[in-house]
Amino acid sequence: MKRQLLSAMLLAFTTLTGWAQEIKMDEPSISDYLPLLKAKGYIAYSFDTKDFKDAMVEPIVMEYAKGREPKEVTDFSITMSMGEKLIVGLIPSDNDSTGCYAINFSETRGFKNNLRLMPIYNPNYPTEKWYKYESRPFELIPPFEKGEFIPLVLYGSYWYEPETGVCRFCGDSFIKPDLSSEIVKSIPHFYVFGIKIR
Protein backbone atom coordinates (compact mmCIF):
# COMPACT_ATOMS: atom_id res chain seq x y z
CA MET A 1 0.00 0.00 0.00
CA LYS A 2 2.80 2.38 0.93
CA ARG A 3 4.57 1.57 -2.37
CA GLN A 4 1.41 2.42 -4.36
CA LEU A 5 0.99 5.69 -2.45
CA LEU A 6 4.64 6.61 -3.05
CA SER A 7 4.30 5.83 -6.79
CA ALA A 8 1.15 7.97 -7.02
CA MET A 9 2.91 10.87 -5.26
CA LEU A 10 5.94 10.63 -7.58
CA LEU A 11 3.67 10.57 -10.63
CA ALA A 12 1.76 13.62 -9.39
CA PHE A 13 5.04 15.49 -8.68
CA THR A 14 6.45 14.62 -12.12
CA THR A 15 3.23 15.75 -13.80
CA LEU A 16 3.20 19.06 -11.91
CA THR A 17 6.85 19.84 -12.62
CA GLY A 18 6.40 18.84 -16.27
CA TRP A 19 3.58 21.35 -16.70
CA ALA A 20 5.67 24.05 -15.05
CA GLN A 21 8.18 24.04 -17.94
CA GLU A 22 7.90 26.86 -20.46
CA ILE A 23 8.97 27.75 -23.98
CA LYS A 24 9.78 31.41 -24.45
CA MET A 25 10.56 33.30 -27.63
CA ASP A 26 13.94 35.08 -27.76
CA GLU A 27 15.27 37.73 -30.08
CA PRO A 28 17.19 35.94 -32.86
CA SER A 29 20.96 36.42 -32.88
CA ILE A 30 23.18 36.71 -35.93
CA SER A 31 24.19 33.04 -35.52
CA ASP A 32 20.52 32.04 -35.85
CA TYR A 33 20.54 33.42 -39.39
CA LEU A 34 23.62 31.44 -40.51
CA PRO A 35 21.76 28.20 -41.44
CA LEU A 36 19.24 30.27 -43.42
CA LEU A 37 21.97 32.11 -45.31
CA LYS A 38 23.78 28.85 -46.06
CA ALA A 39 20.55 27.31 -47.37
CA LYS A 40 20.27 30.22 -49.82
CA GLY A 41 23.88 29.80 -51.02
CA TYR A 42 25.76 32.31 -48.85
CA ILE A 43 28.91 30.69 -47.48
CA ALA A 44 31.83 32.37 -45.70
CA TYR A 45 35.27 31.04 -44.76
CA SER A 46 37.13 33.14 -42.19
CA PHE A 47 40.92 32.98 -41.76
CA ASP A 48 42.92 34.46 -38.88
CA THR A 49 45.73 36.38 -40.58
CA LYS A 50 47.09 38.38 -37.61
CA ASP A 51 50.57 36.93 -38.17
CA PHE A 52 50.59 38.50 -41.66
CA LYS A 53 48.97 41.82 -40.73
CA ASP A 54 50.13 44.64 -43.05
CA ALA A 55 51.91 42.18 -45.39
CA MET A 56 51.17 42.74 -49.07
CA VAL A 57 49.17 39.86 -50.57
CA GLU A 58 47.89 39.02 -54.03
CA PRO A 59 44.58 37.16 -54.40
CA ILE A 60 44.71 34.27 -56.89
CA VAL A 61 41.83 32.25 -58.37
CA MET A 62 42.81 29.09 -60.26
CA GLU A 63 40.48 27.07 -62.51
CA TYR A 64 40.83 23.29 -62.92
CA ALA A 65 38.90 21.19 -65.43
CA LYS A 66 39.44 17.55 -66.41
CA GLY A 67 41.43 17.31 -69.64
CA ARG A 68 42.73 20.89 -69.44
CA GLU A 69 45.75 22.60 -67.92
CA PRO A 70 44.98 24.62 -64.77
CA LYS A 71 44.86 28.36 -65.37
CA GLU A 72 44.67 31.52 -63.33
CA VAL A 73 41.36 33.29 -63.94
CA THR A 74 41.77 36.38 -61.80
CA ASP A 75 41.23 38.86 -64.61
CA PHE A 76 43.05 41.70 -62.89
CA SER A 77 46.28 42.13 -60.96
CA ILE A 78 45.86 43.54 -57.48
CA THR A 79 47.95 43.55 -54.32
CA MET A 80 46.42 44.48 -50.97
CA SER A 81 47.57 44.99 -47.42
CA MET A 82 46.49 42.11 -45.19
CA GLY A 83 44.29 42.82 -42.20
CA GLU A 84 43.82 40.62 -39.14
CA LYS A 85 41.17 38.51 -40.87
CA LEU A 86 40.67 37.25 -44.42
CA ILE A 87 37.20 36.23 -45.63
CA VAL A 88 36.48 34.14 -48.71
CA GLY A 89 32.77 34.25 -49.46
CA LEU A 90 30.50 32.52 -51.97
CA ILE A 91 27.37 34.38 -53.04
CA PRO A 92 24.40 33.16 -55.08
CA SER A 93 24.19 34.71 -58.55
CA ASP A 94 21.27 35.71 -60.74
CA ASN A 95 21.60 32.67 -63.00
CA ASP A 96 22.56 28.98 -62.80
CA SER A 97 25.65 29.14 -65.00
CA THR A 98 27.47 31.81 -62.99
CA GLY A 99 28.95 31.74 -59.52
CA CYS A 100 29.95 34.78 -57.50
CA TYR A 101 32.70 35.12 -54.91
CA ALA A 102 34.12 37.83 -52.66
CA ILE A 103 37.51 38.11 -50.99
CA ASN A 104 37.87 40.62 -48.16
CA PHE A 105 41.21 41.48 -46.58
CA SER A 106 39.70 43.81 -43.99
CA GLU A 107 36.40 45.58 -43.34
CA THR A 108 37.24 48.16 -46.01
CA ARG A 109 39.43 46.29 -48.53
CA GLY A 110 38.20 43.55 -50.80
CA PHE A 111 36.56 42.73 -54.11
CA LYS A 112 34.05 40.42 -55.72
CA ASN A 113 33.81 38.80 -59.13
CA ASN A 114 31.92 36.17 -61.14
CA LEU A 115 32.91 32.65 -62.19
CA ARG A 116 31.75 30.60 -65.17
CA LEU A 117 30.21 27.30 -64.03
CA MET A 118 30.00 24.10 -66.03
CA PRO A 119 26.90 21.87 -66.17
CA ILE A 120 26.90 18.35 -64.78
CA TYR A 121 26.59 15.68 -67.44
CA ASN A 122 23.97 13.09 -66.53
CA PRO A 123 23.51 10.41 -69.24
CA ASN A 124 19.94 9.82 -68.07
CA TYR A 125 19.10 13.42 -69.08
CA PRO A 126 21.61 14.27 -71.84
CA THR A 127 19.89 17.48 -72.98
CA GLU A 128 19.35 19.02 -69.54
CA LYS A 129 21.82 21.46 -67.99
CA TRP A 130 22.10 21.33 -64.22
CA TYR A 131 24.59 23.38 -62.21
CA LYS A 132 25.44 22.44 -58.63
CA TYR A 133 28.64 23.42 -56.80
CA GLU A 134 29.92 22.89 -53.26
CA SER A 135 32.96 24.14 -51.36
CA ARG A 136 35.63 22.77 -49.05
CA PRO A 137 38.43 24.50 -47.12
CA PHE A 138 42.06 23.45 -47.56
CA GLU A 139 44.31 22.09 -44.84
CA LEU A 140 46.56 24.97 -43.77
CA ILE A 141 50.06 23.57 -43.32
CA PRO A 142 52.80 26.06 -42.32
CA PRO A 143 55.33 27.39 -43.02
CA PHE A 144 53.96 29.80 -45.61
CA GLU A 145 56.69 31.18 -47.84
CA LYS A 146 56.65 34.51 -49.66
CA GLY A 147 55.67 34.13 -53.30
CA GLU A 148 54.15 30.68 -52.71
CA PHE A 149 50.53 30.07 -53.68
CA ILE A 150 48.53 29.28 -50.52
CA PRO A 151 45.22 27.57 -51.38
CA LEU A 152 42.36 28.41 -49.03
CA VAL A 153 39.01 27.25 -50.49
CA LEU A 154 37.96 24.83 -53.25
CA TYR A 155 34.68 25.47 -55.08
CA GLY A 156 33.76 22.47 -57.20
CA SER A 157 31.06 20.88 -59.30
CA TYR A 158 28.99 17.85 -58.42
CA TRP A 159 29.65 14.81 -60.62
CA TYR A 160 27.59 11.96 -62.01
CA GLU A 161 28.44 8.57 -60.48
CA PRO A 162 27.54 5.66 -62.81
CA GLU A 163 27.62 3.06 -60.00
CA THR A 164 24.79 4.72 -58.10
CA GLY A 165 23.12 6.67 -60.91
CA VAL A 166 23.17 9.90 -58.88
CA CYS A 167 25.00 13.23 -58.95
CA ARG A 168 26.93 13.92 -55.78
CA PHE A 169 29.63 15.92 -54.02
CA CYS A 170 30.83 14.13 -50.94
CA GLY A 171 34.10 12.99 -49.48
CA ASP A 172 36.95 14.81 -47.77
CA SER A 173 36.04 17.62 -45.37
CA PHE A 174 39.39 19.34 -45.95
CA ILE A 175 41.44 19.40 -49.15
CA LYS A 176 45.19 18.71 -49.13
CA PRO A 177 47.24 21.63 -50.50
CA ASP A 178 48.75 19.42 -53.23
CA LEU A 179 45.21 18.42 -54.41
CA SER A 180 45.88 14.75 -53.59
CA SER A 181 42.60 14.37 -51.65
CA GLU A 182 40.38 11.56 -52.91
CA ILE A 183 37.41 13.83 -53.68
CA VAL A 184 39.48 15.93 -56.11
CA LYS A 185 39.88 12.94 -58.45
CA SER A 186 36.12 12.91 -59.07
CA ILE A 187 35.38 16.64 -59.40
CA PRO A 188 35.15 17.51 -63.13
CA HIS A 189 35.47 21.28 -62.67
CA PHE A 190 36.59 23.42 -59.74
CA TYR A 191 38.13 26.70 -58.67
CA VAL A 192 40.71 27.28 -55.95
CA PHE A 193 40.78 30.58 -54.09
CA GLY A 194 44.10 31.46 -52.50
CA ILE A 195 46.74 34.10 -51.92
CA LYS A 196 50.41 34.83 -52.49
CA ILE A 197 52.30 36.79 -49.83
CA ARG A 198 54.58 39.35 -51.48
Summary of the structure (lengths in Angstrom):
residues: 198
radius of gyration: 24.5
end to end distance: 84.7
largest distance: 87.4
contacts: 487
relative contact order: 0.17
helix: 18%
strand: 37%
